[in-house]
């Protein structure tokens, strides 16, 4: 049994971060899902709430490794 992280740049801030590709919060850009880091989620939520939108609530394991059996 193994585990994996996905690593890429956050679409919001550009910093490289690790995440579970099946659970990470993302935004759609030109039809593609782009991952966002926890810091960007935390920065975006007050503005979302102010605009009457629901806050982004990451899955508890969004930034943890994923069990290889969950990968497509």
N, CA, C and O of each residue as an XYZ file, in Angstrom:
288
protein
N       0.851     -1.176      0.000
C       0.000      0.000      0.000
C       0.896      1.238      0.000
O       1.906      1.278      0.703
N       0.528      2.241     -0.784
C       1.309      3.456     -0.867
C       0.428      4.688     -0.804
O      -0.798      4.608     -0.880
N       1.079      5.815     -0.664
C       0.391      7.095     -0.595
C       1.046      8.047     -1.576
O       2.209      7.874     -1.941
N       0.298      9.048     -2.001
C       0.830     10.015     -2.952
C       0.343     11.418     -2.611
O      -0.749     11.604     -2.073
N       1.159     12.375     -2.930
C       0.803     13.787     -2.888
C       0.829     14.286     -4.319
O       1.562     13.759     -5.156
N       0.052     15.270     -4.591
C       0.179     15.995     -5.837
C       0.825     17.323     -5.443
O       0.494     17.886     -4.400
N       1.717     17.814     -6.245
C       2.402     19.072     -5.967
C       2.298     19.960     -7.191
O       2.587     19.539     -8.311
N       1.881     21.189     -6.960
C       1.832     22.157     -8.050
C       1.722     23.554     -7.457
O       1.665     23.729     -6.240
N       1.693     24.533     -8.335
C       1.535     25.921     -7.901
C       0.068     26.206     -7.623
O      -0.819     25.760     -8.351
N      -0.167     26.956     -6.556
C      -1.528     27.411     -6.244
C      -1.935     28.417     -7.310
O      -1.146     29.289     -7.674
N      -3.151     28.304     -7.809
C      -3.608     29.239     -8.831
C      -3.762     30.639     -8.254
O      -3.620     31.624     -8.979
N      -4.050     30.739     -6.958
C      -4.251     32.051     -6.340
C      -2.971     32.819     -6.089
O      -2.863     33.983     -6.474
N      -1.988     32.181     -5.443
C      -0.777     32.891     -5.025
C       0.486     32.443     -5.740
O       1.512     33.117     -5.653
N       0.434     31.325     -6.443
C       1.588     30.851     -7.181
C       2.586     30.030     -6.380
O       3.558     29.522     -6.938
N       2.356     29.892     -5.066
C       3.268     29.095     -4.246
C       3.053     27.613     -4.503
O       1.927     27.168     -4.729
N       4.142     26.850     -4.468
C       4.052     25.408     -4.621
C       3.534     24.813     -3.318
O       3.980     25.194     -2.236
N       2.592     23.877     -3.425
C       2.047     23.215     -2.240
C       1.669     21.790     -2.578
O       1.516     21.436     -3.747
N       1.518     20.966     -1.537
C       1.146     19.554     -1.680
C      -0.320     19.387     -1.307
O      -0.842     20.089     -0.441
N      -0.978     18.431     -1.986
C      -2.402     18.233     -1.728
C      -2.857     16.873     -2.217
O      -2.170     16.191     -2.977
N      -4.036     16.506     -1.755
C      -4.730     15.308     -2.206
C      -5.498     15.718     -3.471
O      -6.435     16.511     -3.374
N      -5.136     15.212     -4.632
C      -5.771     15.670     -5.870
C      -7.257     15.335     -5.961
O      -7.969     15.914     -6.781
N      -7.724     14.426     -5.145
C      -9.133     14.052     -5.173
C      -9.987     14.961     -4.272
O     -11.213     14.956     -4.381
N      -9.349     15.740     -3.384
C     -10.094     16.503     -2.379
C      -9.763     17.996     -2.322
O     -10.494     18.756     -1.687
N      -8.694     18.426     -2.962
C      -8.256     19.814     -2.839
C      -9.309     20.780     -3.390
O      -9.921     20.493     -4.419
N      -9.531     21.924     -2.721
C     -10.418     22.933     -3.295
C      -9.811     23.460     -4.597
O      -8.592     23.541     -4.745
N     -10.671     23.808     -5.510
C     -10.180     24.305     -6.790
C     -11.158     25.323     -7.352
O     -12.296     25.449     -6.900
N     -10.673     26.042     -8.350
C     -11.527     26.958     -9.100
C     -11.447     26.561    -10.567
O     -10.478     25.938    -10.999
N     -12.463     26.924    -11.320
C     -12.458     26.618    -12.755
C     -11.906     27.811    -13.521
O     -12.350     28.948    -13.358
N     -10.926     27.514    -14.358
C     -10.322     28.521    -15.216
C     -10.314     27.933    -16.620
O      -9.650     26.931    -16.884
N     -11.055     28.568    -17.507
C     -11.176     28.081    -18.889
C     -11.562     26.601    -18.924
O     -11.054     25.832    -19.740
N     -12.465     26.220    -18.029
C     -12.980     24.854    -18.003
C     -12.120     23.844    -17.275
O     -12.521     22.689    -17.138
N     -10.946     24.243    -16.803
C     -10.047     23.325    -16.097
C     -10.066     23.629    -14.605
O     -10.130     24.790    -14.203
N     -10.011     22.579    -13.786
C      -9.911     22.756    -12.340
C      -8.478     23.133    -11.986
O      -7.535     22.460    -12.402
N      -8.314     24.205    -11.221
C      -7.002     24.666    -10.774
C      -6.999     24.660     -9.242
O      -7.875     25.265     -8.625
N      -6.021     23.982     -8.619
C      -5.995     23.861     -7.164
C      -5.626     25.169     -6.473
O      -4.875     25.984     -7.008
N      -6.174     25.349     -5.268
C      -5.825     26.510     -4.449
C      -5.403     26.039     -3.055
O      -5.956     25.087     -2.506
N      -4.417     26.729     -2.508
C      -3.847     26.342     -1.215
C      -4.740     26.800     -0.049
O      -5.665     27.595     -0.218
N      -4.430     26.276      1.112
C      -5.203     26.604      2.318
C      -5.139     28.099      2.623
O      -6.147     28.687      3.016
N      -3.970     28.726      2.450
C      -3.839     30.161      2.732
C      -4.753     30.981      1.824
O      -5.363     31.951      2.276
N      -4.853     30.607      0.561
C      -5.734     31.333     -0.365
C      -7.208     31.097     -0.028
O      -8.028     32.005     -0.161
N      -7.538     29.905      0.399
C      -8.911     29.633      0.850
C      -9.233     30.536      2.041
O     -10.303     31.143      2.096
N      -8.302     30.618      2.991
C      -8.513     31.452      4.184
C      -8.632     32.926      3.816
O      -9.403     33.654      4.442
N      -7.884     33.380      2.812
C      -7.972     34.780      2.372
C      -9.258     35.046      1.598
O      -9.821     36.137      1.694
N      -9.728     34.065      0.834
C     -10.912     34.264     -0.007
C     -12.219     34.212      0.782
O     -13.184     34.890      0.431
N     -12.254     33.419      1.834
C     -13.527     33.207      2.529
C     -14.168     34.468      3.102
O     -15.379     34.626      2.941
N     -13.440     35.381      3.762
C     -14.121     36.601      4.244
C     -14.777     37.394      3.119
O     -15.873     37.926      3.292
N     -14.118     37.474      1.978
C     -14.693     38.188      0.828
C     -15.915     37.449      0.280
O     -16.908     38.077     -0.087
N     -15.844     36.130      0.223
C     -16.993     35.345     -0.235
C     -18.194     35.569      0.676
O     -19.312     35.767      0.202
N     -17.960     35.539      1.969
C     -19.044     35.737      2.938
C     -19.636     37.141      2.792
O     -20.853     37.321      2.832
N     -18.751     38.135      2.623
C     -19.212     39.511      2.452
C     -20.108     39.646      1.222
O     -21.033     40.458      1.214
N     -19.840     38.865      0.199
C     -20.628     38.910     -1.039
C     -21.853     38.006     -1.004
O     -22.568     37.885     -1.999
N     -22.096     37.368      0.145
C     -23.266     36.506      0.278
C     -23.057     35.094     -0.241
O     -24.020     34.338     -0.367
N     -21.818     34.723     -0.544
C     -21.516     33.372     -1.011
C     -21.140     32.478      0.167
O     -20.706     32.960      1.213
N     -21.309     31.194     -0.012
C     -20.879     30.251      1.012
C     -19.354     30.218      1.052
O     -18.701     30.345      0.016
N     -18.783     30.046      2.250
C     -17.330     29.915      2.321
C     -16.881     28.585      1.717
O     -17.650     27.626      1.659
N     -15.645     28.545      1.278
C     -15.050     27.298      0.802
C     -14.662     26.504      2.042
O     -13.936     27.002      2.902
N     -15.143     25.285      2.131
C     -14.828     24.422      3.274
C     -14.051     23.221      2.731
O     -14.639     22.284      2.191
N     -12.721     23.260      2.879
C     -11.921     22.142      2.362
C     -12.241     20.840      3.090
O     -12.569     20.848      4.277
N     -12.145     19.741      2.382
C     -12.278     18.425      3.014
C     -11.177     18.289      4.071
O     -10.096     18.854      3.905
N     -11.434     17.556      5.143
C     -10.424     17.408      6.203
C      -9.088     16.870      5.696
O      -8.045     17.164      6.280
N      -9.107     16.094      4.629
C      -7.868     15.509      4.108
C      -7.409     16.168      2.797
O      -6.646     15.566      2.041
N      -7.859     17.373      2.528
C      -7.543     18.040      1.263
C      -6.055     18.285      1.060
O      -5.582     18.331     -0.076
N      -5.325     18.441      2.137
C      -3.895     18.741      2.027
C      -3.038     17.617      2.605
O      -1.876     17.829      2.951
N      -3.612     16.437      2.704
C      -2.919     15.237      3.190
C      -2.626     14.314      2.013
O      -3.191     14.491      0.934
N      -1.751     13.333      2.207
C      -1.512     12.369      1.123
C      -2.767     11.539      0.854
O      -3.613     11.369      1.731
N      -2.870     11.035     -0.353
C      -4.004     10.209     -0.753
C      -3.541      8.750     -0.841
O      -2.437      8.464     -1.304
N      -4.381      7.861     -0.399
C      -4.108      6.430     -0.537
C      -4.106      6.108     -2.024
O      -5.026      6.495     -2.744
N      -3.086      5.406     -2.486
C      -2.965      5.116     -3.927
C      -4.179      4.397     -4.501
O      -4.442      4.493     -5.700
N      -4.917      3.682     -3.671
C      -6.102      2.960     -4.168
C      -7.233      3.905     -4.553
O      -8.152      3.495     -5.262
N      -7.191      5.163     -4.105
C      -8.220      6.149     -4.456
C      -7.949      6.836     -5.787
O      -8.841      7.475     -6.346
N      -6.734      6.713     -6.298
C      -6.385      7.390     -7.541
C      -7.012      6.704     -8.746
O      -7.110      5.478     -8.792
N      -7.438      7.510     -9.729
C      -8.056      6.911    -10.924
C      -7.055      6.164    -11.773
O      -7.418      5.606    -12.808
